[in-house]
Amino acid sequence: MEVRLLRYTHDGVNLVAEASKITTDENLGENEKVFEMLVNNDYGSALEHMVFTFELKDISIALSRELLEHRIASHTARSTRYCDESSLSYHIPENILKKYGRRGEDIYRSVVEDAIQNYSKLYDALLEMGYSRKDAREVARYALPMARHTTYIWTVNLRSLINFLGLRLCVRSAPEMRELAEKVRKCVSEVYPALKKIGCRGVNLGVCPENEARPKECPYRDKIPTKNEVRALR
């Protein structure tokens, strides 16, 4: 997986801070401090003026479908209707497969590669039957495995990005999605260092909404209380 930041709002700190200042007669102070306060407190609408555009290369089709759950963003993907998918690579969930030994990985590779070969066989057979290339691709794409790689252009404002990172940096997130979230955070942190502090929802909110679902491997298990633990203090 490769994540590249293609475009972003330049001078975004000042833009966001100045947008927030029109909402009050109070002196909010220096723009950098205002920006950090808005990010830390998730004061939403002003954050929407800062926008990022990423190229997400070699993500699985499965991940791209999950990414569509983040609807307040712009999504453009490689088209399986107009592109030949026979030569693309595919996702291997190595962190899971290696946990159980080589046998599982061998079976996984065999099944996915068979599916890709079947896509090519179906496409070629349809051409021989007289289908146009366009119609053959239209039919054959339904045989593609969800592991197949695709490329995405994703544009998202900062408010939605914080929501995305909060959900997808959680240890309960799907491994491939969590890898994507970590790479996205790294990209935006390089241009706006204040965004390095963004983490999972527990980090962002100071309380974990996962409650009993929070797994043992959560690094904040003994540092951040759950929502139910806070409610019990009432």
Secondary structure, DSSP 8 states (H G I E B T S, - for coil): -EEEEEEE-TTHHHHHHHHHHTT-SS----HHHHHHHHHHHT-HHHHTT-EEEEEEEEEEHHHHHHHTT--SEEEEE--TTTS--TT--B---HHHHGGG-HHHHHHHHHHHHHHHHHHHHHHHHHHHTT--HHHHHHHHGGG--TTBEEEEEEEEEHHHHHHHHHHHTSTTS-HHHHHHHHHHHHHHHHH-GGGGG--SHHHHHSSBTTGGG--TT-TTTTTS-BHHHHHTT-
